[in-house]
Amino acid sequence: MEHPLLHKYFNAELSQQEQAEFDLLLDENAEFKAAFTLEESVRKVARAHRRDTLKAKLEGFESEDVSQENTSGYKLWSVIAIAASIAIIAGLAWLFNTSGPQTDALYAANYDLYPNTVYNITRGEASDKTPEKKAFTFYEEGKYVAAIAALKNIDAPYTAFYVGQSHLALGNTEEAFFIFSENIRQGTILKAESLWYGALALIKLKRHAEAREYLETLITDGSYKKTASKALLKKLK
């Protein structure tokens, strides 16, 4: 059954409030967007059909060769049939693709920046000019580019993990994943946390099979985000 907002949209009857609701559904509701895409494709084919039919009739009036007219009509209907098939297949393919895990939504629902649990920053303590304070002050203030530069001057087992966190916050997902995967390979003190954020990075990169492997390992480990990992794994299957 056609959604009432779709009917109003294609008939140019949406109110200002309905238009806002329509735009929101189109952005956030995969099923609504698929229905819209399919309906739009069908209507485009129908318009092309009407246009080509009229054109064929006009050409028929001007043509004195009846056999040529019949051949053109056959070709026209063949083109229309092919166009309709392509539109329907494209709409169904889009619907199939959007029925899988919603990558951005899953990532956004599960991502939180890992807090600074390493260095206790005392505000107003001017005498503390250590590299750690500088780096984690930048980190807590959301100045991730500066935090990355400062963290690289610190030789500690946690450094790479927070560099990865900063890259992830900046949207440098590939770089962040590489760092987390290295943490896991080396078995650092933040290995479980690296598995979780590595899985999130893989989801963002649409590498769902690898993300499932990370989550399964994290569930088996059981020391960090076990419940959240189980819930996320179900949504990826």
Secondary structure as the mmCIF struct_conf table of DSSP 4:
data_model
#
loop_
_struct_conf.conf_type_id
_struct_conf.id
_struct_conf.beg_label_comp_id
_struct_conf.beg_label_asym_id
_struct_conf.beg_label_seq_id
_struct_conf.end_label_comp_id
_struct_conf.end_label_asym_id
_struct_conf.end_label_seq_id
HELX_RH_AL_P HELX_RH_AL_P1 PRO A 4 PHE A 10
TURN_TY1_P TURN_TY1_P1 ASN A 11 ALA A 12
HELX_RH_AL_P HELX_RH_AL_P2 GLN A 16 GLU A 28
HELX_RH_AL_P HELX_RH_AL_P3 ALA A 30 GLU A 62
HELX_RH_AL_P HELX_RH_AL_P4 VAL A 66 THR A 98
TURN_TY1_P TURN_TY1_P2 SER A 99 SER A 99
BEND BEND1 GLY A 100 GLY A 100
HELX_RH_AL_P HELX_RH_AL_P5 THR A 103 ASN A 110
HELX_LH_PP_P HELX_LH_PP_P1 LEU A 113 PRO A 115
BEND BEND2 VAL A 118 VAL A 118
TURN_TY1_P TURN_TY1_P3 ARG A 123 GLY A 124
TURN_TY1_P TURN_TY1_P4 ALA A 126 SER A 127
HELX_RH_AL_P HELX_RH_AL_P6 PRO A 131 GLU A 140
TURN_TY1_P TURN_TY1_P5 GLU A 141 GLY A 142
HELX_RH_AL_P HELX_RH_AL_P7 TYR A 144 LEU A 151
TURN_TY1_P TURN_TY1_P6 LYS A 152 ASN A 153
BEND BEND3 ALA A 156 ALA A 156
TURN_TY1_P TURN_TY1_P7 PRO A 157 TYR A 158
HELX_RH_AL_P HELX_RH_AL_P8 THR A 159 LEU A 170
TURN_TY1_P TURN_TY1_P8 GLY A 171 GLY A 171
HELX_RH_AL_P HELX_RH_AL_P9 THR A 173 GLN A 186
TURN_TY1_P TURN_TY1_P9 GLY A 187 GLY A 187
TURN_TY1_P TURN_TY1_P10 ILE A 189 LEU A 190
HELX_RH_AL_P HELX_RH_AL_P10 LYS A 191 LYS A 204
TURN_TY1_P TURN_TY1_P11 LEU A 205 LYS A 206
HELX_RH_AL_P HELX_RH_AL_P11 HIS A 208 ASP A 221
BEND BEND4 SER A 223 LYS A 225
HELX_RH_AL_P HELX_RH_AL_P12 LYS A 226 LEU A 236
#
